[in-house]
Amino acid sequence: MTPDLIVSWPCNCDYPLWRKWIAAERGWFGRVFVVFTDHAGEDISPFVRQRMTADITFLDSHADGRDWRDAAINLALDCSGSEWIWFTEQDLTILRPGTFWGWVNAAALRWQVIG
């Protein structure tokens, strides 16, 4: 079972370690959605898009007064057709990917939600 991945991404931030991680671990996922969200400050999303080497679907979310994270996640969910979705953030570090994904795959066979 290959989950889609959804991550909300403030348009004024860069996460170089996460960009490196997703390039290395891209094969674990179906589609990867990076949803840029409106935030104060300079919009550096063009810089980030240019440096992402993995196959990524980029979306732009405009909360228009709604919760910014909820707006971003729901935008990506509307684009995903996967039975499983992995929601993550850029500060998660997986030290042993093989062990971690083995556990996730085994748990997915038993439960509908893993946290």
N, C-alpha and C positions, 0 to 999 in steps of 0.2 A: 504494500500500500504506500503510495507516494503522496504526501500532503502538499498542498500549496502553502506558501509562506506569505504572510502579510506583516509588514512593518510600517508604522507611521514615522515620518521623518520631517522634523522641522526644517523649513526651507533655508534657515539661516545657520545650519549646522553641518559639519562633516564628521564622519566616523571612519577614519582611514583603516583602523583595525577590523571593523566590521566589513568594509569593502573587501579587504584582503581575505577575511574568513569566508564570505559568501562566494568569492571566486574559487576558493579551494573546495568548498562543500556543496557547490551548486547541484551536484548530481543527486543529492538526497531529496530534492523537491521537484514537484511538477512545475507549476508556474510560481514565480517570485514577484510579488507586488511591493514596490516601494511607493508609498503615497506621501508626497510632499504636502506639508500643511503650512498655512499662512502663519507667520510669526513676525514680530517686530524685528527690525534690523535688515541687513542686506540679504537679498535672496541669492544664495550661492548654489541653488539646485542645478543650473547649467554646468557648473564646475563638477559637481558630483556625478551627474549623468554621463559626462564625458569620460570620467575615470572608472566607471563601473564596467568591468570586462566581462562579467557573466551575463547570461541571457535574462534580462530583467524587464518587467512591464512597469513603466513609470506612470503614475497618475498624479494629478494636481487636485487637491481638495481645498474647497473654500467653505469654511464652517458657517458663514453668514449668521452669526449669533448662536449657533448650536455648539455643543461640546466638540472641540476640534478633533479629539481622538475618535469619538463616536462617528463623526462625519467621515473621517479618513477610512476607518475600518469598514464601514458600511459601503463606501464607494468601491473598495476592493472586493468585498463579498459579492457585490452585484456582478463583478467580472469573473469571479471564480466559479468553476463548475465541479470542483473537487468535493469528494465525500468527507475528506479530512482537511482541516486548516490548522497551520501552526502559526500562532500569534507570538511574536517575539519583540525584543527591543535590542538596541545596538550595544548594550553593556553586558549581555549574556556571553559568558566565555565557556565553551565546551572543551574541556581538556583532553578527553578521550572520545572522539566522535564515534568510533566503531562500537564501543561499549554503550554509549548514550543512545545511539540510534537502534541498537539491538534491543535495549530496554523499551524504547518508545514503540518499536514495531510489535514486540510481544504484548505490551500493555494495550495497544490499539485493538488487538484481537479479543481482549477481555472487557474493555470499558469504552463507553461512548465519549467520555471526556477525560483528559489527562492533565494534571496541573502540577 
